[in-house]
Structure formats: C-alpha cells, structure tokens
Amino acid sequence: RACSPFAALALLLTSACSRPAPVPIPAPLLPDTLAAPRAELLWDRWGIPHVYAPDAATAIQAFGWAQMRSHGDLLLRLYGQARGRAAEYWGERYFDSDAWVWTNGIPARSAEWLAQQYPQEQSVLDAFVAGINAWAELHPDSLAPDVRQVLPVRPADVLAHLQRVLHFTFVANPAAVAGIGRAWQGSGSNAWAIAPARSASRHALLLANPHLPWGDLFTWFEAQLDAPDLKAYGATLVGFPLPAIAFNDSLGWTFTTSPLDGADLYQLELRGNGYVVDGRYEPFREEQERLSIRGEDGGLTGRTLRIRRSVHGPVVADNPRYALALRVAGLDAPHLIGQQLDMLRAHDLREFETALSRLQLPLFQVTYADARGHIMSVYQGRVPVRPAGDSLSWSGIVPGYTLATLWTDTYQYWQLPRAVDPPTGWLQNANEPPWTMTLPPPLDYRGYPASLAPPPALSFRAQHSARMLAEDSLITFDEFVAYKHSTRVELADHILEDLVQAARPWGGGEAGAAAAVLERWDRQERAGRRGAVLFQAFADLLRGASWPGGSPFDVPWTIRAPLATPDGLSDPRAAAGLLERAAAALRARFGALDVAWGDVYRLRRDTLDFPASGGPAADVFRVFSFEAADDTHYRATGGDSWVAAVEFGAPVRARAVLSYGNASRPGSPHRTDQLPLVAAQQLRDVWLTRAEVEANLRDRERFR
C-alpha cells in the first residue's frame, strides 16, 4: 500500500520533535585485565568483533577501536583523502583526489556540519574517534609509517568521509563526471524481503547482498554491538561510525543502489570571468587553495588549485567555450548519524520509518523486514524536484544558461515510491527502477513525476531475482540461502534456443561446433560448467553490436510480460556470426571451446586461488566482476561482498559471509579465511548470543 501524505507528515513531525538526550562520552578505552571491565570486545574465529558495553557511547568507542585493529591503515588513508590532504601525505598520484574534495567543498562543509550536530550525534562522533585514537596510541607499530601522520583523527574527518563516499562517489562519482555522466554505474546489489505468508517457518526473511568493488572506500566491516540502548548486528563501510546495513531482534534492512538521480551537470556559457544566466552576466565566486604535494624525496611542493563556484555549483570541467558545474542534492542534510542511530534502535516499522523519513541518507533503495511480519521497500533519498522533463532528459548535460532549469528543492518521503506488505508476499530489488519491487507491479509509475525515476525496466538479473521468488509459494530458510547462490544465466533462457538453431546450419564451422557446446550447457556460470565461458564471450559481443532495429531481441521487454520478455533474436544469422567470432577467439586463446568457467574465472586473494561460480551483474544473481589477471585468467575484483540471510523468528537466526574477510591488515588471517566459503557457495552461521560467541572465541579484549 502507498504511504498517505498525512501519515508521512506525522512521521516527519515526530522525527523533527523527538531528539533523544545525548549519551555521556566515556573516558578513552584502555585494555586492563586487572581492573573491573567496563566493556568487553570478543573476537570470534572469523575476526568479527562482538562488543558488550554498558551504554551506546562505550559500544561505539569500541567499534572505532575494532575498525582500527582490523583496517587501521585503510581507515587512516581514507580519512587522509577525505581531508583533501592525500597528496601532501602520499604524493602526486593523489592530487586529483584532493582537487575533487576541495572543489566540492568537503572540508568546509564538514566543519559546518560538525557545528550543526545534535548532542547525541556529537556523542557518537566523539566516542568513535576516541576509540580510533586510543587504539593508534597503544599500537603505533601496527600502522604503516606513512599513515601515522593522519593522526589524530577528529570528528570532522568522519563527516568528510561520509560526504566523500555517499555524495561524491555514489551520487556523483568523479570518474563518471569526467566521462560526462551523472552517477557511478559500477555498483550494484540484490535485496529480498519475504513475508510470513510465503515463508515455510511463517517468519519474515531478509536478504542483504550488496555488490561493491573489493577494496578502498567500498570495504565492508562486520560487527555486533550489544548495549542496553543499542543492540545491532550488521556491516558498515570502513570509517563509518555505525552499522549501515543491519538487523536487531525486531527488524532489519538492506540497501541497493537505485537509479536515483541526485546530481546534475549544468553547461555554463562563459563570458569574461563569469558566465551568462538569462542574459545577465554573473561573476564566478573564486577561491584558491594551496595544496601541498609530497615528492619522492619526501619534500613538499605547493600547487594552487583555482576553484570557481556558480549558482549551479562548483565548476568541475571546462574548455574555452563553456564550463560544467555540478549540483548535488542532500548537501543540506547533516544529520545522517542521528538517523542511523534511530534506525538501529527501532523496534517496529513505525519507528523505523520515523527515522528513515528524515531523508538524511542521499540515496539507496531500502528493503526492510521485521519480526511482526511486515516487509517494505522504498525508493528513498534526496531526489531533486526538477522543473520539467523525464529522467532521460536529465541524464546528460543540462542547459545552465537559464534559471528555469535550476532545481532548489527535493521530494519529501511521502512522495517517493514505496510498497508495504504487498499481496504477493515478497519484495525484491536488483538495481532496477522502483516500479517492479514485486509482480504484478504494486505502483503505477504514471502517477509519479516523470523525472523522479526511470520508467519500468527489468534487467535479466532482476528478472531472475523476481522469478525465483514468484515461483516458490513457500520458501524455507535453506532454499532462501540456496536461491541467493543461483548462477543461472537468465539471458540464455531467452535466446539460447534461437541461437543454437541459427548456428547449426553452419555445420562443421566454428559456429556449428559452438552450438554443440552450448546445447550441452546447463545455462549455469558455475566453476565446472563447460559452455559458460563461450556464452559469456558471445553475450559481450551481442551487447556491443549495432542492430538495425536498435535491439538484438525479436520481442522487446514489456511491463505486460515482465519475465517473458525480451525474447528471441531479431537477426538470428547475425547472432550466429557473433557466436562464430566468439568461438574463434576462445579457440585461439584457450585451444578449446568447452573450457570450464572456473578454469578461467578465479577468486584470488593473497596466496589463495579458487575457481569462481557466478558472473557479471547483467545476467546472473550471484554477481562477481572480473578483471584480466593474465592471458588466460580473470580474477574477481568486486561483486558479492557482505551477504546476510536473516530469519526473524524467536530467536532471530542468520547466516552470512564477507567475501574478502573482515580485515585488511597485513598478516591478518581474516584477510582470506572466508574466501573458501565463497568458493563453495556457502554462508556461515552468525553467532548472536554471548554463549555462541564464547564457544567460538578467538580473542578477548576487556576495557576499563
């Protein structure tokens, strides 16, 4: 059902008027086994910290400590970049990163945000950085020498990091902007919520399955926080002060990257030292920042960065004729930490939406389930109220010569696409627009502004996601986990028969031989399957080719048959020719057409090397992105990262895996210990009770 404007207004008023009292900030945590412990940090055998503390602030302080123990070098490098001082710390290669940070005003805005924090939010920041700095003070030799100069960490660094990740990577990515695009398209994710009516246990189920690159600012950290006023299990990106995707005994949620467009590039007509808007000359507001750059000899040199700001935003690219200014929504929303804290403390759907409705999180589709049996999916974030046009017309460069195209407001929570407890009993998202959260579609996109979201569309991965849920009327927890590991190539189900039939007449040629291989293939991209490598090579050519009708498919996708279309090949003979090209390339590279998927696609980290099962995000639900490792192998560099399947029974139970392990610290066994599970398509049990943690204990830290 849709959220009514009046109910949403009540939520907004409640969230605006109820600010919990601040939590006192504890003294710095110091390990001391002789004194009575004030908090304990139990590390299980997977390197996952379980924090037991008397209050939220102490738990958050231990959370900062734990992140440093597992990811100290990485965390400090990320904060150094968020400060815009990475070139000063680590050299010329970081200058572009610093320029992006300063051009978009992150350091100044972080200081402004810090002054605007509510007392409770300030308590979180102070506690988190206290834990970071306390660990660094006691373990300086465990940090790389070149990152120690970032210390001490300050609360403004955390806010700068949040902005750099959320607003200036997910909403507006520098690489995409340089390529004249509005948003970063390398991310992904899957999410499921199953209502009790479709669950064999009669308990709601939730799947969290973000897909991100394996490393840098996309690194997940898994933890449990257990305090009387804060109980949660989940994962967050390194450097974030609270769990981001999480669950407690009452509810849980996950994020998927949605096609929400929260940024625009405006083309400005240059004139003199300014630009022209509605026929009037407007001077740029110019700033100069003197950035330091460390040379190979360790010495520092200076370089001046010229920054020009317009009414549309800062100039991020230009040439002699025009400049491009970037406008990003959500930069006036400094209270994400308070929102996150209240989401973690929520006990039911009403409390959760009261927090979420503040829209301090600039993007992400949120998928939710709870112990009372409610499920929800909402296309939330800061979406500009654009004056005219549809989402496609705002996807490129926008004319900036008139204020008529300048948006100044964003939609409120109750105006965003949202579905709660649909009759189908299931919700899913695989990065597609919000209209097909379940099937039949719960919302009519024609009732929403055309610029709010793209029209309905289902990728093959999203189709397979919906198909698995729609075709099983009673899903067990084990089936739920097994479905998550599906490697079936949905594209093959739509075109393979036509392709084989078209290629057969070629007889003894490469196309005929390829058709024979594909006919025996079971349409799975699993480690031992033969035919998957060949089909993937063909699919890459299919998507890159030009087609007379604009599409390789005979029947285009339609919302009236969302799982049956697109279907067939518009030009079977041309497709057979592409298959012959793919086959010739494979034979030249591998000496055979039926090379096994796992012989080519690998899961590698440090000294471990396993065959992969899973493939590119376009077609397969179990996602891995690959890069060439050598002439005959590809290695996974992203995709499935943190995976969690949760059943909201009494008690809650969960299984999870973190593909690259819960530590990046050199020498840690937790850099690689979960990769064998990933290779075997398995999840591990999540230990939620203290007795379970104690039974699987690797290390214990007590704090006074």
C-alpha positions in Angstrom: 0.0 0.0 0.0 1.2 3.5 -0.6 2.1 5.8 2.3 -0.6 8.6 2.8 0.6 12.2 2.9 -1.0 12.6 6.3 0.7 9.5 7.8 4.1 10.6 6.4 3.6 14.2 7.7 3.1 12.7 11.2 6.3 10.7 10.8 8.2 13.8 9.8 6.8 15.9 12.6 7.6 13.1 15.1 11.2 12.8 13.9 11.7 16.5 14.0 10.4 17.0 17.5 11.8 13.9 19.3 15.5 14.2 19.9 16.9 11.7 22.4 19.1 13.1 25.2 22.8 12.9 24.5 24.8 10.0 25.8 27.7 10.9 28.0 31.0 10.3 26.4 33.1 7.8 28.3 36.8 8.2 29.0 39.1 6.6 26.4 39.0 2.8 26.4 42.2 1.2 27.6 42.7 -2.6 27.9 43.3 -3.6 31.5 42.7 -7.2 32.6 43.3 -6.2 36.3 40.6 -3.7 36.6 36.9 -4.4 36.6 35.9 -4.3 32.9 33.6 -1.6 31.7 33.2 -3.2 28.3 34.3 -6.3 26.5 35.2 -6.9 22.9 35.0 -10.6 21.9 36.6 -11.6 18.6 35.2 -14.7 17.1 37.1 -17.1 14.9 36.1 -15.2 11.7 37.6 -12.0 13.1 34.2 -10.5 13.8 34.0 -8.3 16.9 31.2 -8.6 19.4 31.0 -5.6 21.6 29.4 -5.8 25.1 29.1 -2.5 26.7 27.1 -0.6 29.4 25.9 2.1 27.0 25.8 3.1 23.3 28.7 5.5 23.5 31.1 2.9 25.0 30.0 0.4 22.4 30.6 2.9 19.6 34.0 3.7 21.0 34.9 0.0 21.0 33.6 -0.1 17.4 36.2 2.6 16.4 38.8 0.6 18.2 37.8 -2.6 16.4 37.9 -0.9 13.0 41.4 0.2 13.6 42.5 -3.2 14.7 41.2 -4.8 11.5 41.6 -1.9 9.0 43.9 0.7 10.6 46.0 1.6 7.5 42.9 1.7 5.3 40.9 3.8 7.6 43.6 6.4 8.0 44.2 6.5 4.3 40.5 7.1 3.7 40.4 9.9 6.2 43.5 11.5 4.7 41.8 11.6 1.4 38.6 13.0 2.9 40.6 15.8 4.3 41.9 16.7 0.9 45.5 16.2 2.0 46.3 12.9 0.5 48.9 14.3 -2.0 50.6 16.0 1.0 50.8 12.7 2.8 51.4 10.2 -0.1 52.4 12.1 -3.3 51.3 13.3 -6.7 49.1 10.4 -7.6 46.5 11.7 -5.1 46.3 15.3 -6.4 43.2 14.7 -8.5 41.5 13.2 -5.4 42.4 16.2 -3.4 41.2 18.5 -6.1 37.8 16.7 -6.2 37.5 17.0 -2.4 38.3 20.8 -2.3 36.3 21.7 -5.5 33.2 20.1 -3.9 33.8 21.9 -0.6 34.0 18.9 1.6 36.4 20.3 4.2 34.5 23.5 4.8 31.1 21.7 4.7 32.3 19.1 7.2 33.2 21.9 9.6 29.7 23.4 9.1 28.1 20.0 9.6 30.0 19.5 12.8 28.7 22.7 14.2 25.2 21.6 13.3 25.3 18.1 15.0 22.7 17.4 17.7 24.3 16.5 21.1 23.5 12.8 20.5 25.2 12.9 17.1 28.2 14.7 18.6 28.4 11.9 21.2 28.6 9.3 18.5 31.4 11.1 16.7 33.4 11.8 19.8 33.1 8.2 21.0 34.1 6.8 17.6 37.2 8.9 17.1 38.2 8.3 20.8 38.3 4.6 20.1 40.3 5.1 16.9 42.8 7.3 18.5 43.1 5.1 21.6 44.0 2.1 19.5 46.5 4.1 17.5 48.2 5.4 20.6 48.7 1.9 22.0 49.6 0.2 18.7 51.6 2.7 16.6 53.9 0.0 15.3 50.9 -1.9 13.9 50.3 1.0 11.5 52.3 1.7 8.3 54.7 4.6 9.0 53.2 6.7 6.2 49.6 6.7 7.6 50.6 7.8 11.1 50.8 11.4 10.0 46.9 11.4 9.6 46.6 11.0 13.4 44.9 12.2 15.5 41.5 11.6 13.8 38.9 14.3 14.5 35.1 14.2 14.3 35.1 16.4 11.2 37.2 13.7 9.4 34.3 11.3 9.9 31.8 13.7 8.4 34.1 14.4 5.5 34.5 10.7 4.8 30.7 10.3 4.8 30.3 13.0 2.3 33.1 11.8 0.0 31.6 8.3 0.0 27.9 9.0 -0.2 27.6 12.3 -2.1 30.7 12.4 -4.1 31.2 8.7 -5.0 27.7 7.1 -5.1 25.6 10.1 -6.1 28.2 11.9 -8.2 31.4 10.0 -9.0 34.5 11.8 -10.3 35.2 9.3 -13.0 31.6 9.4 -14.2 31.6 13.2 -14.2 34.8 13.2 -16.2 33.1 10.9 -18.7 30.1 13.3 -18.7 27.7 11.0 -16.8 25.7 11.8 -13.7 26.3 8.8 -11.5 28.6 5.9 -10.9 27.3 2.8 -12.5 29.8 0.2 -11.2 27.8 -0.6 -8.1 25.0 -3.0 -7.7 23.2 -5.2 -5.1 20.4 -7.6 -4.5 17.7 -7.4 -1.8 14.8 -9.6 -0.8 12.1 -9.4 1.8 9.7 -12.3 2.2 6.5 -12.0 4.3 5.4 -14.8 6.6 2.7 -16.0 4.2 5.5 -17.0 1.7 7.9 -18.3 4.4 7.8 -22.0 5.4 8.6 -21.0 9.0 6.0 -18.3 9.0 8.7 -15.8 9.9 9.8 -12.9 7.6 13.0 -13.3 5.7 15.5 -10.7 4.6 18.5 -10.9 2.2 21.2 -8.3 2.2 23.5 -8.7 -0.8 25.4 -5.5 -1.7 27.8 -5.7 -4.7 30.8 -3.4 -4.5 34.4 -3.3 -5.5 36.7 -5.3 -3.2 38.8 -2.7 -1.5 39.4 1.0 -0.9 36.4 3.0 0.4 34.0 0.2 -0.5 35.3 -2.2 2.1 32.7 -3.7 4.5 33.4 -4.3 8.2 31.1 -6.7 10.1 30.4 -6.4 13.8 27.9 -6.8 16.6 27.1 -4.0 19.1 25.4 -5.1 22.4 24.5 -2.4 24.9 21.2 -1.8 26.7 20.4 1.2 24.4 22.0 -0.1 21.2 21.7 -3.7 20.0 22.5 -4.4 16.4 24.4 -6.8 14.1 25.5 -5.8 10.7 28.1 -4.3 8.4 29.3 -0.8 7.5 31.8 0.7 5.2 35.2 1.2 6.9 35.3 4.6 8.5 31.6 4.9 9.1 30.7 5.2 12.9 27.6 3.0 12.9 26.4 -0.2 11.2 24.8 0.7 7.9 23.1 -2.5 6.8 21.9 -4.2 10.0 19.3 -6.1 12.0 18.3 -6.4 15.6 15.8 -8.7 17.4 12.9 -6.8 15.9 13.7 -5.8 12.4 16.4 -5.4 9.7 17.1 -3.6 6.4 19.5 -3.5 3.5 20.4 -1.1 0.7 20.6 -1.5 -3.1 22.0 1.2 -5.4 18.9 2.6 -7.2 18.8 4.7 -10.4 18.0 7.7 -8.2 19.4 10.8 -9.9 20.6 13.2 -7.2 23.1 15.2 -9.3 23.2 17.2 -12.5 25.9 18.7 -14.7 25.0 22.2 -15.9 26.6 23.7 -19.0 27.5 27.3 -18.4 28.2 29.9 -21.2 31.4 31.6 -20.3 31.9 35.4 -20.6 35.0 37.1 -19.2 35.5 36.0 -15.6 32.0 34.7 -15.3 29.0 33.1 -17.1 25.7 34.2 -18.5 22.3 33.3 -17.0 19.1 34.6 -18.5 21.1 37.1 -20.5 22.8 38.5 -17.4 26.5 38.3 -16.6 27.3 36.6 -13.3 30.8 36.6 -12.0 32.2 33.3 -10.5 32.9 33.2 -6.9 36.6 32.3 -7.0 38.7 30.6 -4.4 42.2 29.5 -4.3 43.5 26.6 -2.2 47.2 26.0 -1.8 47.7 22.2 -1.8 50.9 20.5 -0.8 52.4 17.6 -2.7 55.0 15.2 -1.3 57.8 14.3 -3.7 59.7 11.1 -3.9 62.4 12.6 -1.8 59.9 13.4 0.9 60.0 17.1 0.3 56.8 19.2 -0.1 56.0 21.5 -3.0 52.9 23.7 -3.4 50.3 23.9 -6.1 47.5 26.4 -6.3 44.0 25.0 -7.1 41.7 27.5 -8.6 38.0 26.9 -7.7 35.1 28.7 -9.4 31.6 28.5 -8.0 28.4 29.3 -9.7 24.8 29.4 -8.6 24.5 25.9 -10.1 27.5 24.6 -8.1 31.3 24.3 -8.5 32.9 24.1 -11.9 34.2 20.6 -12.4 35.3 20.8 -16.0 35.7 23.4 -18.7 37.1 24.5 -22.0 37.4 27.9 -23.7 33.7 27.9 -24.7 31.8 26.6 -21.7 32.1 25.1 -18.2 30.3 22.3 -16.5 29.0 22.9 -12.9 28.0 20.1 -10.6 24.9 20.3 -8.4 24.4 17.6 -5.8 21.3 17.1 -3.7 21.5 16.4 0.0 24.4 18.6 1.0 22.0 20.4 3.4 21.4 17.1 5.3 24.0 16.9 8.1 22.1 14.5 10.5 22.7 11.1 9.0 24.3 9.8 12.2 21.3 10.6 14.2 19.0 9.0 11.6 21.2 5.8 11.5 21.2 5.6 15.3 17.4 5.7 15.4 17.1 3.2 12.7 19.3 0.8 14.7 17.2 1.4 17.8 13.9 1.0 16.1 11.6 -1.8 17.3 8.9 -1.7 14.6 8.0 -0.3 11.2 6.6 2.9 12.5 9.8 3.7 14.5 12.0 2.7 11.6 10.1 5.0 9.1 10.1 7.8 11.6 13.9 7.7 11.3 14.1 7.0 7.6 11.7 9.7 6.7 14.2 12.4 7.7 16.0 11.6 4.4 19.5 12.3 5.7 20.7 9.4 3.5 21.1 10.8 0.0 20.2 7.6 -1.9 19.6 3.8 -1.9 16.5 1.6 -2.2 15.8 0.4 1.3 14.4 -3.1 1.7 13.0 -4.0 5.1 11.5 -6.9 7.1 10.6 -7.3 10.7 9.6 -9.8 13.4 5.9 -8.8 13.2 5.8 -9.9 9.6 5.9 -6.6 7.8 8.0 -6.1 4.7 8.7 -2.8 2.9 10.7 -1.4 0.0 11.1 2.3 -0.6 13.0 4.3 -3.2 14.4 6.8 -0.7 16.9 9.6 -0.9 17.2 13.2 -2.0 15.6 13.4 -5.4 15.5 16.9 -6.9 12.2 18.4 -7.8 13.1 19.2 -11.4 11.0 21.8 -13.3 10.2 19.7 -16.4 11.2 16.7 -18.5 11.7 13.0 -17.7 14.6 11.1 -16.2 16.3 10.6 -19.5 16.3 14.3 -20.3 18.1 15.0 -17.1 20.7 12.2 -17.5 23.2 14.1 -19.6 24.3 17.7 -19.6 21.6 20.2 -18.6 21.5 23.8 -20.1 22.7 26.3 -17.5 22.1 29.5 -19.4 18.7 29.9 -17.7 17.5 29.6 -14.1 14.5 27.8 -15.4 16.5 24.5 -15.2 17.8 25.1 -11.7 16.2 23.0 -9.1 16.2 24.1 -5.5 14.1 21.5 -3.6 13.8 17.8 -3.2 10.9 15.4 -2.8 9.6 14.5 0.7 9.5 11.0 1.9 5.8 10.5 1.4 6.2 11.5 -2.3 8.6 8.7 -3.0 7.7 5.2 -4.5 7.1 2.8 -1.6 5.4 -0.5 -1.1 4.4 -2.1 2.2 3.1 -5.7 2.7 2.1 -6.3 -0.9 -0.4 -9.1 -1.6 2.3 -11.1 -3.4 4.2 -11.6 -0.1 7.6 -10.7 -1.5 9.7 -7.7 -2.5 13.0 -7.6 -4.4 15.3 -5.1 -5.9 18.3 -5.7 -8.2 19.1 -2.1 -9.0 16.2 -1.6 -11.4 13.7 1.3 -11.1 11.3 1.0 -8.1 8.1 0.1 -10.0 8.8 -3.7 -10.2 9.5 -4.3 -6.5 7.1 -7.2 -6.8 5.0 -8.6 -9.6 2.3 -7.6 -10.5 3.8 -4.1 -10.0 2.5 -2.5 -6.8 2.7 1.0 -8.1 1.7 2.8 -11.3 4.7 4.8 -12.5 2.4 7.1 -14.5 1.1 8.6 -11.2 4.6 10.0 -10.3 6.6 12.8 -11.8 8.4 11.7 -14.9 11.8 12.9 -13.6 11.5 11.1 -10.3 12.7 7.7 -11.6 13.2 6.0 -14.9 10.2 4.1 -16.4 9.9 0.4 -15.6 12.7 -1.9 -16.8 14.0 -5.2 -15.6 17.5 -6.4 -16.2 17.9 -10.1 -16.7 19.4 -10.3 -13.2 16.3 -8.6 -11.8 14.1 -10.9 -13.8 15.8 -14.0 -12.3 15.5 -12.4 -8.9 11.8 -12.0 -9.3 11.3 -15.3 -10.9 12.9 -17.3 -8.1 10.6 -15.6 -5.5 7.4 -15.7 -7.6 7.7 -19.4 -8.4 8.1 -20.6 -4.8 5.0 -20.1 -2.7 6.6 -21.4 0.5 10.3 -20.7 0.9 12.4 -22.5 3.6 15.4 -20.8 5.1 17.7 -23.2 3.3 16.0 -22.6 0.0 16.3 -18.9 0.6 20.1 -19.3 1.0 20.3 -21.6 -2.0 18.4 -19.2 -4.2 20.9 -16.4 -3.3 23.7 -18.5 -4.8 21.9 -19.0 -8.1 24.3 -18.9 -11.1 21.7 -19.4 -13.8 22.2 -17.1 -16.8 18.8 -15.6 -17.4 19.8 -14.2 -20.8 20.3 -17.7 -22.1 16.8 -18.7 -21.2 15.5 -16.0 -23.6 17.7 -16.6 -26.6 19.8 -19.8 -26.4 17.4 -22.0 -28.4 17.2 -19.4 -31.2 21.0 -19.0 -31.2 21.7 -22.8 -31.4 19.1 -23.2 -34.2 20.6 -20.4 -36.2 24.2 -21.7 -35.7 23.5 -25.4 -36.6 23.4 -24.9 -40.4 27.0 -23.8 -40.3 27.9 -27.5 -40.0 31.5 -28.2 -39.2 32.5 -24.5 -38.8 33.2 -22.8 -35.5 29.6 -21.7 -35.2 28.3 -25.3 -35.5 30.9 -26.5 -33.0 29.9 -23.7 -30.7 26.3 -24.6 -31.0 27.0 -28.1 -30.0 28.8 -26.9 -26.9 26.0 -24.6 -25.9 23.4 -27.2 -26.5 25.0 -29.4 -23.8 25.5 -26.5 -21.4 23.0 -26.2 -18.4 22.9 -22.4 -18.5 24.9 -22.1 -15.3 28.0 -20.0 -14.7 29.4 -22.4 -12.2 33.0 -23.5 -11.7 32.9 -26.8 -13.6 30.4 -25.9 -16.3 31.5 -26.1 -19.9 29.9 -23.7 -22.3 29.5 -20.7 -19.9 32.8 -19.1 -21.0 31.7 -19.4 -24.6 28.3 -17.9 -23.9 29.7 -15.0 -21.9 32.1 -14.2 -24.8 29.1 -14.2 -27.2 27.0 -12.1 -24.8 29.7 -9.5 -24.6 29.7 -9.2 -28.4 25.9 -9.2 -28.6 25.6 -6.2 -26.3 28.4 -4.3 -28.1 27.0 -4.9 -31.6 24.8 -2.5 -33.6 21.4 -3.8 -34.6 19.1 -2.4 -37.3 16.1 -2.1 -35.0 18.2 -0.9 -32.1 17.8 -4.2 -30.2 19.2 -7.8 -30.6 15.8 -9.1 -29.4 12.9 -10.1 -31.6 10.3 -9.2 -28.9 11.2 -6.2 -26.7 10.7 -6.1 -23.0 7.2 -5.1 -21.8 5.7 -4.5 -18.4 2.8 -6.7 -19.5 5.1 -9.7 -19.7 8.0 -8.7 -17.4 9.5 -12.2 -17.0 8.9 -13.5 -20.6 10.4 -10.6 -22.5 12.6 -9.7 -24.2 12.6 -12.9 -26.2 14.2 -14.3 -29.3 16.8 -12.8 -31.7 15.9 -10.1 -34.1 18.6 -11.2 -36.5 19.5 -14.9 -35.8 22.0 -15.1 -38.7 23.9 -12.0 -37.4 23.9 -13.5 -33.9 25.3 -16.8 -35.3 28.1 -14.8 -36.9 28.9 -13.2 -33.5 28.9 -16.7 -32.0 31.4 -17.8 -34.6 33.6 -14.8 -33.7 33.4 -15.6 -30.0 34.3 -19.3 -30.7 37.3 -18.4 -32.9 38.6 -16.1 -30.1 38.2 -18.8 -27.5 39.9 -21.4 -29.5 42.8 -19.1 -30.2 43.1 -18.2 -26.5 42.4 -21.5 -24.8 42.7 -24.1 -27.5 39.1 -25.3 -26.9 35.5 -24.1 -26.9 34.4 -26.0 -23.9 36.8 -24.6 -21.3 35.3 -24.7 -17.8 34.1 -21.5 -16.2 36.2 -21.9 -13.1 39.3 -22.6 -15.1 39.1 -19.0 -16.4 37.3 -17.0 -13.8 39.0 -17.1 -10.4 38.7 -16.0 -6.8 42.1 -14.8 -5.7 43.4 -13.1 -2.6 46.9 -13.2 -1.2 48.0 -16.8 -1.7 44.5 -18.3 -2.1 43.2 -19.1 -5.6 39.8 -20.8 -6.2 37.6 -21.4 -9.2 34.7 -18.9 -9.2 31.0 -19.6 -9.5 29.0 -16.5 -10.5 29.3 -13.9 -13.2 28.7 -10.4 -14.4 25.8 -8.4 -12.9 23.8 -8.1 -16.1 22.6 -11.7 -16.2 23.5 -13.6 -13.0 22.1 -13.2 -9.5 25.4 -14.3 -7.9 27.5 -11.4 -9.0 31.2 -11.1 -9.5 33.0 -8.5 -11.6 36.3 -9.6 -13.1 39.5 -8.1 -14.4 42.2 -9.8 -16.5 44.8 -11.4 -14.3 46.9 -12.8 -17.2 46.4 -14.1 -20.7 44.1 -16.9 -19.7 42.6 -15.9 -16.3 40.3 -13.3 -14.8 40.2 -12.6 -11.1 37.2 -11.3 -9.1 37.6 -7.7 -8.1 34.1 -7.0 -6.9 30.5 -8.2 -6.7 29.2 -10.3 -3.8 30.8 -8.7 -0.7 28.8 -8.9 2.5 25.9 -11.3 2.2 23.5 -11.9 5.0 20.3 -14.0 5.1 18.1 -13.3 8.2 15.0 -15.1 9.6 13.0 -13.0 12.1 11.9 -15.8 14.4 12.2 -16.1 18.1 15.2 -16.0 18.3 16.4 -14.4 15.1 18.8 -16.5 13.1 21.2 -15.5 10.4 23.9 -16.8 8.0 26.4 -14.5 6.4 29.7 -14.3 4.6 32.2 -11.4 3.8 34.0 -12.4 0.6 37.3 -10.9 1.3 37.3 -11.4 5.1 36.8 -9.0 8.0 40.3 -7.4 8.0 42.7 -5.8 5.5 45.6 -5.5 8.0 48.7 -7.2 6.6 49.3 -10.6 8.1 45.8 -11.0 9.5 44.3 -14.5 9.0 41.0 -12.8 8.4 42.1 -11.4 5.1 41.4 -14.7 3.5 39.6 -17.0 5.9 36.1 -16.6 4.3 37.1 -17.0 0.7 36.9 -20.8 0.8 33.2 -20.4 1.9 32.6 -18.1 -1.0 34.2 -20.6 -3.5 32.0 -23.3 -2.1 28.8 -21.2 -2.3 28.3 -21.3 1.5 27.3 -18.9 4.2 28.5 -19.3 7.8 26.3 -19.2 10.9 26.1 -15.8 12.6 26.6 -16.0 16.3 24.2 -13.7 18.1 24.2 -14.9 21.7 27.1 -14.5 24.1 27.1 -18.2 24.6 27.6 -18.8 20.9 30.3 -16.2 20.7 32.1 -17.6 23.7 32.0 -21.1 22.1 33.7 -19.7 19.0 36.1 -17.2 20.7 39.4 -16.3 19.1 40.4 -13.3 21.3 39.1 -11.2 24.1 39.7 -7.5 25.0 38.5 -6.0 28.2 38.2 -2.3 28.8 38.1 -0.3 32.0 
